Amino acid sequence: MTIKAVFFDAAGTLIEPVRRVGESYAAIAAKYGKSVPPAEIAARFRLCFDVAPRLAFPDAAAESLATLERDWWRRLVAHVFEPWNPFQRFEEYFDELFSYFATPAAWQLYPEVTETLLGLRRRGLILGVISNFDSRLVGILAGLGAGRLFEEIVVSSRIGYAKPHPEIFRIALSRHGLRPENAIHVGDSPINDLQGARNAGLRAVLVARENGGRLPKPDRVTSLRDILAMVEAS
């Protein structure tokens, strides 16, 4: 098996919020007259996010995607705040929240990301992103200095399929003329990334920075640096 490409998930794999999601949601909400403990928002966000429909819009016209993406997030955030209704200034709040998470300043790369990506590029590998995110991801990665290192950034909202659906992986492969056995996919979700990529025929690796010791090798790494050794051994 010859590895020619490495695909990465984004949030939780390449990038993380500078502040915890609950903290950002709560801090901005306080500006609009809504005081909620960050921990309660965080718990509510996890619950609502897990039951939300996938962030993908099959057959949507290209010119409508930005509106569809924003509306998807508005519904999710409105659901998060349902226990604390009424939220009189919700629309103003959501405008700022959505804009905030579009800025590179809201995110940071994990420490080993740039080193790992440069090392893989030096080895002649194709690098890409496969993420259940929206169009904002392109600007975020560019602003953090990582966007230039990827041949393509595939986001579910614009592809029409979201992980773990195998089609999003197949589309990414087809754009580079690759077979599944030619690629590794790295991500932090056992279902979306590990199971999804395997079902599409790719080699899948789970990055588990905090609990990696509990997961069986060779399916997990505790740092993206380990991908370099994997590629060299393939």
C-alpha positions in Angstrom: 0.0 0.0 0.0 1.5 3.3 -1.1 0.3 6.4 0.9 0.0 9.4 -1.4 -2.3 11.6 0.7 -3.2 12.5 4.2 -6.6 14.1 5.0 -7.3 15.8 8.3 -10.4 16.7 10.2 -10.4 20.3 11.4 -11.9 21.1 14.8 -10.4 18.9 17.5 -7.7 17.7 15.1 -6.0 20.7 13.6 -7.6 23.6 15.4 -9.4 24.3 18.7 -11.2 27.4 20.1 -9.0 29.8 22.0 -11.6 29.9 24.7 -14.0 27.0 25.5 -17.2 27.2 23.6 -19.3 27.7 26.7 -17.1 30.6 27.8 -17.4 32.4 24.5 -21.1 31.8 24.2 -21.6 33.1 27.8 -19.2 36.1 27.4 -20.9 37.4 24.3 -24.4 36.7 25.6 -23.7 38.8 28.7 -23.2 41.8 26.4 -26.8 41.4 25.2 -28.3 41.0 28.7 -28.3 37.3 29.0 -26.4 35.8 31.9 -25.9 32.0 31.9 -23.1 30.0 33.5 -20.6 28.8 30.8 -20.7 25.2 32.1 -24.4 25.1 31.6 -24.2 26.5 28.0 -21.4 24.0 27.3 -23.5 21.1 28.4 -26.5 22.3 26.5 -24.4 22.9 23.3 -23.1 19.3 23.4 -26.6 18.0 23.7 -28.1 20.2 20.9 -25.1 19.6 18.6 -25.4 15.9 18.9 -29.0 15.8 17.9 -28.8 18.5 15.2 -29.1 17.5 11.5 -25.9 17.1 9.6 -24.3 20.3 8.3 -24.8 19.4 4.7 -27.2 20.6 2.0 -27.5 18.2 -0.9 -28.5 19.7 -4.2 -28.4 23.3 -2.8 -27.6 26.0 -5.3 -24.1 27.5 -4.7 -25.5 31.0 -4.3 -27.7 29.8 -1.4 -25.1 28.0 0.6 -23.9 31.0 2.8 -27.5 31.6 3.9 -28.1 27.9 4.5 -25.0 27.7 6.6 -25.9 30.7 8.7 -29.5 29.5 9.2 -28.3 26.1 10.3 -26.1 27.7 13.1 -28.9 30.1 14.0 -31.3 27.2 14.6 -28.7 25.4 16.7 -27.8 28.4 18.9 -31.5 29.2 19.4 -32.0 25.6 20.5 -29.1 25.9 22.9 -30.7 28.9 24.6 -34.3 27.6 24.8 -34.0 26.9 28.6 -33.2 30.6 29.1 -35.9 32.2 26.9 -36.9 34.8 26.4 -33.7 36.2 25.0 -34.8 39.6 23.8 -31.6 40.5 21.9 -31.0 37.1 20.5 -30.6 38.3 16.9 -27.9 40.8 17.8 -26.2 38.2 19.9 -26.2 35.6 17.2 -24.8 38.1 14.6 -21.8 38.7 16.8 -21.3 35.1 17.8 -21.4 33.8 14.2 -19.0 36.5 13.1 -16.7 35.9 16.1 -16.3 32.2 15.2 -15.5 33.1 11.6 -12.3 35.0 12.7 -8.9 33.3 13.0 -8.6 35.0 16.4 -11.2 32.7 17.8 -9.2 29.6 17.0 -5.7 28.3 17.4 -3.7 25.5 15.8 -2.6 22.6 18.0 1.2 23.1 18.7 2.4 20.3 16.4 0.2 21.1 13.4 2.5 23.3 11.3 5.6 21.1 11.9 3.7 18.0 11.0 2.1 19.4 7.8 5.5 20.8 6.6 7.1 17.4 7.3 4.4 15.6 5.2 4.7 18.1 2.4 8.5 17.6 2.3 7.8 13.9 1.8 5.7 14.8 -1.3 2.3 13.9 0.1 -1.0 15.5 -0.9 -2.6 17.2 2.1 -6.3 17.9 2.4 -9.0 18.7 5.0 -12.3 16.8 5.2 -14.5 18.5 7.8 -18.1 18.7 9.0 -17.8 22.5 9.0 -19.0 25.4 6.9 -17.3 27.9 4.5 -15.8 29.9 7.4 -13.2 27.2 7.8 -11.3 28.3 4.7 -10.7 31.8 6.1 -9.9 30.4 9.5 -7.2 28.1 8.3 -5.8 30.8 6.0 -5.6 33.3 8.8 -3.8 30.8 11.1 -1.2 30.2 8.4 -2.2 26.6 7.6 -4.5 27.0 4.7 -1.6 27.3 2.2 -0.4 23.9 3.2 -3.5 22.1 1.9 -4.3 21.3 -1.7 -8.0 21.4 -0.9 -10.3 22.0 2.0 -13.5 20.0 1.7 -16.4 21.1 4.0 -19.6 19.2 4.4 -21.9 22.2 3.9 -20.6 22.7 0.4 -20.1 19.1 -0.6 -23.6 18.0 0.4 -22.5 15.0 2.5 -21.2 15.0 6.0 -19.0 12.5 7.8 -19.4 9.6 8.5 -21.1 9.3 5.1 -18.5 7.6 2.8 -19.3 9.9 -0.1 -17.5 12.9 1.4 -14.3 10.8 1.5 -14.9 9.5 -2.0 -15.3 13.0 -3.4 -12.0 14.1 -1.7 -10.2 11.1 -3.2 -11.6 11.7 -6.7 -10.4 15.2 -6.8 -6.9 13.9 -6.7 -7.4 10.8 -8.7 -6.6 8.6 -5.6 -7.8 5.2 -4.6 -8.9 4.7 -0.9 -5.8 2.6 -0.1 -3.6 5.6 -1.1 -4.9 7.8 1.7 -4.9 8.2 5.4 -7.6 10.1 7.2 -6.9 11.6 10.7 -9.5 12.9 13.0 -10.8 13.0 16.6 -14.2 11.4 16.2 -14.5 7.6 16.5 -17.7 7.6 14.4 -17.2 10.5 12.0 -13.5 10.0 11.3 -12.4 6.5 12.3 -15.6 4.6 11.3 -16.5 6.9 8.4 -13.1 6.8 6.7 -12.8 3.0 7.2 -16.2 2.5 5.6 -14.9 4.5 2.6 -11.9 2.2 2.4 -9.3 4.7 3.7 -6.8 3.9 6.5 -8.1 5.8 9.5 -6.3 7.1 12.5 -7.8 8.6 15.6 -6.0 11.5 17.3 -6.7 11.3 21.1 -4.5 13.8 22.8 -6.0 13.3 26.3 -7.1 9.6 26.4 -5.0 8.0 23.7 -3.5 5.5 26.1 -6.9 3.8 26.4 -7.2 3.2 22.7 -5.6 0.2 20.8 -2.8 0.7 18.4 -2.3 1.2 15.5 -5.6 3.1 15.2 -4.7 6.0 17.5 -2.1 8.6 18.0 -1.6 11.1 20.8 0.1 13.7 18.6 -0.1 14.4 14.9 3.7 14.1 14.8 3.1 10.3 14.9 1.6 10.5 11.4 5.1 11.2 10.0 6.4 7.9 11.3 3.3 6.1 10.0 3.8 7.5 6.5 7.5 6.5 6.5 6.6 3.0 7.6 3.9 2.5 4.9 
